[in-house]
């Protein structure tokens, strides 16, 4: 299918800020309580793997919630699902705070993830409603920067909150944050998808849309790459607190600052990648990010095997996390740019891969116990290698096909069909 003409609409600064803030649902839900995860493990008398299931449950909720929210937003608009998701997020955060055991907390975290998924998918889909071309790539770069900023603020703030409250208080803080976002949406967020551009047909149409997307090799490649690199990222999110605190002896506050350094790299390289994708090459920027991810993951594995000092593991993590950030704007743009009519559905598949793959990888890090970083190194290297394989098999051939169509004089707008 040839992409429709780009749609440009006037976007006020307040709306742009609110859309960017919606992306914090994912990182803040994950990062804020990571500094107190060991304390949570002890208080609830849970094993390391059981406690990490609270991370996995939230990731899976964030993944599968997008499969629901995306098609619904294409059918009913962006605003109503967003408001419903914010209300549900507040309620489930309170449930997490009052969970009596690890089992109930895992269940509550899953539902919290379902609710938070709405904000993530709406932020991406509404951006596709409003932007196209270079502006769209820059927008996804900004989302990456905001996600990195939330990842910086989350663990640092969580570490500081740990000095005044326990993990239950941190979940109440999440409920308060959800209320702030709800108020912002009520006062600023206006509908970005006109009624005439919404889809119909119910579940049957959604099924056809999913099949159409998954039959596009470039789209599927971008989705799989997103999934694999984020699996490495979430393995780090799940395992780094045990490695840095348990093995290297950092306090919750020290961990939060080490984590913040890596998140700063995520933010900076996300911004750079958005600019590079626009001015240089989306696929070239994607390849650069994959290379950085693989180098960082390999460094992490070597550091774990040789028991190198703290500086080595922090540098390896910084390189890997920055590489993941570099892949985010180009992979998101490659996946969504050609599907303006079903941006919510396309965005839901992208987000599902991001969090579902991460949810699978996170508990694998805990299988070796908390006394070694080798499982973390092995998981991240495997994920980075799989992402590189997908690039070689799915994305690079598409780039060559696009170049060939231009060489023989075929219109640029036909590149998608020619390369599929």
C-alpha positions in Angstrom: 0.0 0.0 0.0 1.3 3.5 -0.9 1.4 5.8 2.1 -1.2 8.6 2.1 -0.2 12.2 1.9 1.4 13.5 5.1 -0.9 15.1 7.5 0.3 18.2 9.4 -1.7 19.9 12.1 -1.0 22.8 14.4 0.3 21.5 17.7 0.4 23.8 20.8 3.3 23.6 23.2 1.0 22.5 26.1 -0.4 19.6 24.1 3.1 18.6 22.9 4.3 18.5 26.5 1.4 16.4 27.7 1.9 13.9 24.9 5.5 13.6 25.9 4.6 13.2 29.5 2.4 10.2 28.7 5.6 8.2 27.9 6.6 8.3 31.6 4.0 5.7 32.5 6.4 3.0 31.4 9.8 4.0 32.8 8.4 5.6 36.0 6.4 2.4 36.8 9.5 0.4 36.4 12.3 2.6 37.8 10.8 4.4 40.8 10.7 1.3 43.0 13.9 -0.5 41.8 16.1 0.9 44.6 13.8 -0.7 47.2 13.3 -4.0 45.4 15.8 -5.8 47.7 13.9 -4.4 50.7 10.6 -5.5 49.2 12.0 -8.9 48.7 13.0 -9.2 52.4 9.8 -7.7 53.8 7.5 -10.1 51.8 9.8 -13.1 52.5 10.1 -13.7 48.7 12.8 -15.2 46.6 14.8 -13.1 44.2 13.0 -14.6 41.2 9.6 -14.1 42.8 10.3 -10.4 43.5 11.5 -10.0 39.9 8.1 -11.3 38.8 6.7 -8.0 40.0 8.9 -6.4 37.3 7.9 -9.0 34.7 4.2 -8.7 35.6 4.3 -4.9 35.0 6.2 -5.5 31.7 3.6 -8.0 30.4 0.8 -5.7 31.4 2.4 -2.8 29.5 2.8 -5.2 26.5 -0.6 -6.7 26.3 -2.4 -3.5 27.3 -1.2 -1.9 24.2 -2.7 -4.6 22.0 -6.1 -3.5 23.5 -5.5 0.2 23.7 -4.1 0.6 20.2 -7.1 -0.7 18.1 -9.5 1.0 20.6 -7.8 4.3 20.0 -8.0 3.9 16.2 -11.7 3.2 16.6 -12.9 5.6 19.3 -10.2 8.3 19.2 -7.2 9.0 21.5 -8.7 11.0 24.4 -11.4 8.7 25.9 -9.1 5.6 26.2 -6.4 7.9 27.6 -8.6 9.2 30.4 -9.9 5.7 31.3 -6.3 4.4 31.4 -5.2 7.2 33.7 -8.0 6.5 36.2 -7.3 2.8 36.2 -3.6 3.5 36.7 -4.3 5.5 39.9 -6.5 2.8 41.3 -4.1 0.0 40.6 -1.2 1.9 42.1 -3.1 2.1 45.3 -3.8 -1.6 45.2 -0.1 -2.3 44.8 0.6 -0.2 47.9 -1.7 -2.3 50.0 -0.7 -5.7 48.7 -0.3 -8.2 51.6 2.0 -10.6 49.8 4.2 -11.0 46.7 1.5 -13.0 44.9 -1.1 -10.2 45.2 1.5 -7.6 44.3 2.4 -9.5 41.1 -1.3 -9.5 40.1 -1.7 -5.8 40.9 1.4 -4.9 39.0 0.1 -6.7 35.9 -3.2 -4.7 36.0 -1.1 -1.5 36.7 0.8 -2.3 33.5 -2.4 -2.8 31.5 -3.5 0.7 32.6 -0.1 2.4 32.0 0.0 0.9 28.5 -2.7 3.2 27.3 -0.5 6.3 27.8 2.4 4.8 25.9 0.5 3.8 22.9 -1.5 7.1 22.8 1.7 9.1 22.9 3.1 7.3 19.8 -0.2 7.2 17.9 -1.2 10.8 18.6 2.3 11.8 17.4 1.6 10.0 14.1 -1.7 11.9 13.9 0.0 15.3 14.2 3.4 14.9 12.5 5.1 13.4 9.4 8.5 13.3 7.8 11.4 14.8 9.7 9.0 16.2 12.3 7.8 12.7 13.1 11.4 11.4 13.6 12.2 14.4 15.8 9.0 13.8 17.8 10.0 10.1 18.5 13.5 11.4 19.4 11.8 13.7 22.0 9.8 10.8 23.4 13.1 8.9 23.8 14.6 11.9 25.6 11.6 12.2 28.0 11.7 8.4 28.6 15.4 8.8 29.5 14.7 11.7 31.7 12.0 9.7 33.6 14.5 6.9 33.9 16.9 9.3 35.5 14.4 10.9 37.8 12.7 7.6 38.7 15.6 5.7 40.4 17.1 8.9 41.9 13.7 10.0 43.3 13.0 6.4 44.4 16.4 6.2 46.2 15.7 9.5 48.0 12.1 8.5 48.9 13.5 5.2 50.4 15.1 7.4 53.1 11.6 8.6 54.2 9.2 5.8 53.3 9.0 2.1 52.3 8.1 0.5 49.0 4.4 0.9 49.8 4.8 4.7 50.0 6.5 4.6 46.7 3.5 3.0 45.1 1.3 5.7 46.6 3.6 8.3 45.1 2.9 6.6 41.7 -0.8 7.0 42.3 -0.2 10.7 43.0 1.8 11.0 39.8 -1.0 9.3 37.8 -3.5 11.9 39.2 -1.2 14.7 38.0 -1.1 13.3 34.5 -4.9 12.7 34.6 -5.5 16.4 35.4 -3.1 17.5 32.7 -5.0 15.3 30.2 -8.4 16.7 31.3 -7.3 20.3 30.9 -5.0 20.1 27.8 -5.4 16.9 25.8 -7.8 17.4 23.0 -8.7 14.7 20.4 -6.0 14.3 17.8 -7.8 11.7 15.6 -10.9 13.2 13.8 -14.0 11.0 13.7 -13.8 10.7 9.9 -10.4 9.1 10.1 -11.3 6.5 12.6 -11.5 2.8 11.7 -14.6 0.6 12.0 -15.3 -3.1 11.8 -14.6 -4.2 15.3 -12.5 -7.2 16.1 -12.6 -8.5 12.5 -11.1 -5.3 11.2 -8.5 -5.3 14.0 -7.5 -8.8 12.9 -7.1 -7.7 9.3 -5.0 -4.7 10.4 -2.7 -6.9 12.5 -2.2 -9.3 9.6 -1.5 -6.4 7.2 1.2 -5.0 9.5 2.9 -8.4 10.2 3.1 -9.2 6.5 5.3 -6.1 6.0 8.8 -7.3 6.3 10.3 -3.9 7.2 7.6 -3.3 9.9 8.1 -6.7 11.3 11.9 -6.3 11.3 11.6 -2.9 13.2 9.2 -4.5 15.7 11.5 -7.5 16.4 14.6 -5.2 16.7 12.7 -3.1 19.2 11.7 -6.1 21.1 15.2 -7.6 21.3 17.1 -4.5 22.3 14.5 -3.7 24.9 14.8 -7.2 26.2 18.4 -6.4 26.9 17.4 -3.1 28.5 14.8 -4.6 30.8 17.2 -7.4 31.8 19.4 -4.6 32.9 16.5 -2.9 34.8 15.7 -6.1 36.5 19.2 -7.3 37.4 21.3 -4.2 37.9 19.9 -3.5 41.3 21.1 -6.8 42.6 24.5 -6.6 40.8 25.3 -3.0 41.8 24.0 -3.3 45.4 24.5 -7.0 46.1 27.9 -7.6 44.4 29.4 -4.1 44.3 28.0 -3.0 47.6 26.3 0.3 46.6 23.6 1.8 48.8 20.1 2.5 47.4 21.2 6.1 47.0 24.5 5.1 45.3 22.6 2.7 43.0 20.2 5.5 42.1 23.0 7.8 41.0 24.8 5.0 39.0 21.5 4.2 37.4 20.9 7.9 36.7 24.3 8.1 34.8 23.1 5.3 32.5 19.8 7.0 32.0 21.5 10.2 31.2 23.3 8.4 28.4 19.9 7.0 27.2 18.5 10.5 27.1 21.4 12.1 25.3 21.8 9.4 22.7 18.0 9.3 22.1 18.2 13.0 21.2 21.2 12.6 19.0 19.6 9.6 17.2 16.5 11.6 16.4 18.7 14.3 14.7 20.9 11.7 13.0 17.9 9.8 11.6 16.6 13.0 10.1 19.8 14.4 8.7 21.8 11.3 7.9 19.9 7.9 7.6 17.3 6.1 9.6 18.9 2.7 8.8 22.4 3.9 9.4 21.5 5.3 12.8 19.7 2.0 13.6 22.9 0.1 12.7 25.0 2.4 14.9 22.7 1.8 17.8 22.8 -2.0 17.4 26.6 -1.9 17.3 26.7 0.1 20.5 24.2 -2.3 22.2 26.3 -5.3 21.2 29.6 -3.8 22.3 28.1 -2.8 25.7 26.5 -6.2 26.3 29.8 -8.0 25.4 31.6 -5.7 27.8 29.1 -6.6 30.5 29.7 -10.3 29.9 33.5 -10.0 30.0 33.3 -7.8 33.2 31.1 -10.4 34.9 33.4 -13.3 33.8 36.6 -11.6 34.9 35.1 -9.9 37.9 36.3 -6.5 36.8 35.8 -3.4 39.1 32.7 -1.2 39.3 33.9 1.3 36.6 34.0 -1.5 34.0 30.5 -2.6 34.6 29.1 1.0 34.7 30.9 1.8 31.4 29.6 -1.3 29.8 26.0 -0.6 30.9 26.3 3.0 29.8 27.3 1.9 26.3 24.6 -0.7 26.0 21.8 1.5 27.3 22.9 4.4 25.0 22.9 1.9 22.1 19.3 1.0 22.9 18.3 4.7 23.0 20.0 5.2 19.6 17.9 2.4 18.0 14.6 3.8 19.3 13.8 6.9 17.1 14.7 5.2 13.8 13.1 1.9 14.6 9.9 3.6 15.7 9.8 5.8 12.6 10.4 2.9 10.3 7.6 1.0 11.9 4.9 3.7 12.0 5.7 6.2 9.1 3.7 4.3 6.5 0.6 3.5 8.5 -1.1 6.8 9.5 -4.7 5.3 9.3 -3.9 2.6 11.8 -1.2 4.3 13.9 -2.7 3.1 17.1 -2.7 -0.6 16.1 0.9 -0.3 14.6 2.1 1.4 17.8 0.5 -1.3 19.9 2.5 -4.0 18.2 5.7 -2.0 18.6 5.0 -1.5 22.3 4.0 -5.1 22.8 7.3 -6.3 21.5 9.2 -3.8 23.6 7.6 -4.9 26.9 6.7 -8.6 26.2 10.3 -9.4 25.2 11.5 -7.4 28.2 9.1 -9.4 30.4 10.5 -12.7 29.2 14.1 -11.6 29.6 13.8 -10.0 33.1 13.3 -13.2 35.2 16.1 -15.0 33.3 18.6 -12.7 35.0 17.6 -14.0 38.4 18.0 -17.7 37.6 21.7 -17.7 38.6 20.9 -16.0 42.0 22.0 -12.6 43.2 25.7 -13.4 43.7 26.8 -13.3 40.0 26.4 -11.0 37.0 27.0 -13.7 34.5 23.3 -14.3 33.7 22.8 -10.6 33.1 25.8 -10.6 30.6 24.6 -13.8 28.8 21.0 -12.5 28.4 22.0 -9.1 27.1 24.5 -10.5 24.6 22.0 -13.0 23.3 19.4 -10.2 22.8 21.8 -7.9 21.1 22.9 -10.7 18.7 19.3 -11.6 17.8 18.6 -7.9 17.1 21.6 -7.8 14.8 20.5 -10.9 12.9 17.0 -9.4 12.3 18.6 -6.2 10.9 20.7 -8.3 8.5 17.7 -10.4 7.4 14.9 -7.8 7.3 16.0 -4.2 7.4 19.2 -4.2 5.3 17.6 -6.0 2.3 14.8 -3.4 2.4 17.3 -0.6 2.2 19.0 -2.2 -0.9 15.6 -2.7 -2.5 14.7 1.0 -1.9 18.0 2.2 -3.5 17.3 -0.1 -6.5 13.9 1.3 -7.1 15.3 4.9 -7.1 18.0 3.8 -9.5 15.6 2.4 -12.1 13.4 5.5 -11.8 10.5 4.1 -9.8 8.7 6.8 -7.7 10.0 7.2 -4.2 6.5 6.8 -2.8 6.4 3.2 -4.2 9.4 2.1 -2.2 7.3 0.3 0.4 5.5 -1.9 -2.1 8.6 -2.5 -4.1 10.6 -3.7 -1.2 7.9 -5.8 0.5 
